[in-house]
Amino acid sequence: MDELNNIAPKLSGIKKDPPFRVPENYFEDLPARLQSRIAQLDDTKKEKPNTIVRILKPALGLAASFAIIFMLVYWPLSKFQGKYAGQNQAGTEAVDENYYSLVAGLDENSLYSLLQENETEEQFNDEELASYLSTTFNDYDLFAEIK
Amino acid sequence: MHIGDQELVTILKKENNKELAFQLLVKKYQEKLYWHIRKIVLDHDDADDILQNTFVKVWKNLENFREESGIYTWLYRIATNESLTFINSKKKRSMLPLNEAGDYLMDNLEADAYFEGDEMQKKLQKAILTLPEKQRLVFNMKYFDNMKYQDMAEFLDTSVGALKASYHHAVKKIENYITVNE
């Protein structure tokens, strides 16, 4: 105290009592208020699942959402498209195979006669023939052809 | 009912009667801790929040208390850290430069409805607010609480020599502030 007087006479002249006060019954009520706060804390702690699950919960929720979207949209769609595409491909392959085996089984004469057969299938009457010839060829060509 | 610190700690670590022991701990140290915190943050409402947070932290970490120091030292450390963290968070929120927490505390002092000191006591508080954080702590502990340097060294994790020097500087600065602002 003497030392303080020597180095700080003005400071040592100031009242040392704490200049603050507290609301009435503050210290009497504090333990009860604290108790209820801690009880709340303990209740929340009990309600909460373990920490790892709590941390992973949002990520798990997101993953589950993606899985549901995949199951409901992407997977059925890809399954359906795959099957349809598979059917189409299988059908085309079968037709091509039949066509090639048929062509391989034919010799040149049979193929020619087959083509000829298709060509002779068309029937013309005289008028149609005359009209075709008059529009496609001129008189000189026709004369030269007949000659 | 008087119960020693060691006995309190033993009961606190057991599940049965833990709550009762905690109540006793609160009743035993609430006033000392409150005044320690109040001198740091000045405002009653802030001090009340910090004191409650301190005890909640104690409750949550009872299992981690290793008894290397006394329970009182542990409580004091938590209270001091909570107070400084609180002031730093206020500084960040109000975008104050790091050395201007004094402005926030000065406003607290001016607005505090529970301040009942005279003009000189207010001047002393203002002078304390001009000190750096560590010197402010040391001055409050020594000047108002008349705490032993050895105990302070334990709370603040500093050497006795450094604390003595810090207190001496603080006293000089405060004396100078009072003289200049007479």
Interface residues (C-beta under 8 A of the other chain):
Chain A: L4 I7 A8 P9 K10 L11 G13 I14 K15 K16 P18 P19 F20 R21 V22 P23 Y26 F27 L30 P31 R33 L34 Q35 R37 I38 L41
Chain B: E19 F22 Q23 V26 K27 Q30 E31 Y34 W35 R38 K39 L42 H44 D48 L51 Q52 F55 V56 W59 K60 D112 Y114 F115 E116 G117 D118 M120 Q121 K122 K123 L124 Q125 Y143 F144 H168 V171 K172 I174 E175 I178 T179 E182
